[in-house]
Amino acid sequence: MVPASPGKPVRPEAHEVQRTSRTLARDPSTWSPEAAHAAVRRYRELAPHWNDERGGYRPLPLADALARGDVPRGGRCVEVGCGTGLLTPMLTEVWSEVVCLDLTWEMLRRSPAPWRMIADASRLPLPAGWADAVVLADVPLFAGEVVRVLAPGGVVVWSNALGTEAPHHVPVELVRSVLERADGGASWSAVTSDAGWGLWAVLRRG
Ligand SMILES: C[S@@+](CC[C@H](N)C(=O)[O-])C[C@H]1O[C@@H](n2cnc3c(N)ncnc32)[C@H](O)[C@@H]1O
């Protein structure tokens, strides 16, 4: 556990969005073109101020996950919902190839990452078994796609920068169970910690 300083921001919409995030994690068929358009509208508005308003606290939980989560290093990583690329430099220090994707061009166009794709996490434009790591930092969880693109021995890195108060927060136990279900009932384990205002988990088969 990494201690938190005072002043954690409150997102009034968090609890309602969390309900949707949990429902989506359990049942990806609740995703729709309307939901995708709503997400794009929301992040298009947030994009111009994202780094200034949120850049201070967002990196800490992911940095802690990469430092203490025993992730495999040097292979290929996909950052799903990379947004403005705020977290990407930490990933390129760990993995040799990092592909970043996001649904919202207004977020993605601000990212300095060399490999960027406009894409929907519900249909990842990557071959099966491509990724040694799938990084999900405050994004919707489509477990079937995560499991499909993950290489044997790969890890899923999950983080919520505002912890259990984050709009995209899904309890780690639920993340683990939907990954297991999507993986045909195989057993998954998770290492998790609080870090600053957030939390993280590194999940893997076995
Ligand atoms: C809370 S922001 C997080 C951005 C970045 N991971 C960070 O930590 O700064 C959520 C991001 O996920 C993207 N997103 C939402 N739904 C998505 C989907 N179905 N596929 C891909 N990206 C999505 C949004 O456009 C937005 O950029």
The ligand as an SDF file (V2000), in Angstrom:
LIG
                    3D

 27 29  0  0  0  0  0  0  0  0999 V2000
  -10.7620    7.5520  -18.0700 C   0  0  0  0  0  0  0  0  0  0  0  0
  -10.0070    7.7650  -19.6430 S   0  0  0  0  0  0  0  0  0  0  0  0
   -8.4160    7.0340  -19.3290 C   0  0  0  0  0  0  0  0  0  0  0  0
   -7.3640    7.4640  -20.3030 C   0  0  0  0  0  0  0  0  0  0  0  0
   -5.9530    6.9260  -19.9670 C   0  0  0  0  0  0  0  0  0  0  0  0
   -5.9550    5.4950  -19.8040 N   0  0  0  0  0  0  0  0  0  0  0  0
   -5.4370    7.5850  -18.6990 C   0  0  0  0  0  0  0  0  0  0  0  0
   -5.3120    6.8740  -17.6940 O   0  0  0  0  0  0  0  0  0  0  0  0
   -5.1790    8.7960  -18.7240 O   0  0  0  0  0  0  0  0  0  0  0  0
  -10.8570    6.5120  -20.5800 C   0  0  0  0  0  0  0  0  0  0  0  0
  -10.3830    6.4170  -22.0240 C   0  0  0  0  0  0  0  0  0  0  0  0
  -10.9550    5.2360  -22.5930 O   0  0  0  0  0  0  0  0  0  0  0  0
  -11.4250    5.5160  -23.8800 C   0  0  0  0  0  0  0  0  0  0  0  0
  -12.4810    4.5390  -24.1740 N   0  0  0  0  0  0  0  0  0  0  0  0
  -13.7210    4.4730  -23.6440 C   0  0  0  0  0  0  0  0  0  0  0  0
  -14.3740    3.4230  -24.1620 N   0  0  0  0  0  0  0  0  0  0  0  0
  -13.5140    2.8130  -25.0210 C   0  0  0  0  0  0  0  0  0  0  0  0
  -13.6030    1.6620  -25.8760 C   0  0  0  0  0  0  0  0  0  0  0  0
  -14.7050    0.9170  -25.9370 N   0  0  0  0  0  0  0  0  0  0  0  0
  -12.5390    1.3520  -26.6300 N   0  0  0  0  0  0  0  0  0  0  0  0
  -11.4000    2.0890  -26.5860 C   0  0  0  0  0  0  0  0  0  0  0  0
  -11.2590    3.1760  -25.8030 N   0  0  0  0  0  0  0  0  0  0  0  0
  -12.3010    3.5290  -25.0370 C   0  0  0  0  0  0  0  0  0  0  0  0
  -11.8970    6.9580  -23.8060 C   0  0  0  0  0  0  0  0  0  0  0  0
  -11.9380    7.5530  -25.0820 O   0  0  0  0  0  0  0  0  0  0  0  0
  -10.8520    7.5810  -22.8920 C   0  0  0  0  0  0  0  0  0  0  0  0
   -9.7660    8.0960  -23.6230 O   0  0  0  0  0  0  0  0  0  0  0  0
  1  2  1  0
  2  3  1  0
  2 10  1  0
  3  4  1  0
  4  5  1  0
  5  6  1  0
  5  7  1  0
  7  8  2  0
  7  9  1  0
 10 11  1  0
 11 12  1  0
 11 26  1  0
 12 13  1  0
 13 14  1  0
 13 24  1  0
 14 15  1  0
 14 23  1  0
 15 16  2  0
 16 17  1  0
 17 18  1  0
 17 23  2  0
 18 19  1  0
 18 20  2  0
 20 21  1  0
 21 22  2  0
 22 23  1  0
 24 25  1  0
 24 26  1  0
 26 27  1  0
M  CHG  2   2   1   9  -1
M  END
$$$$
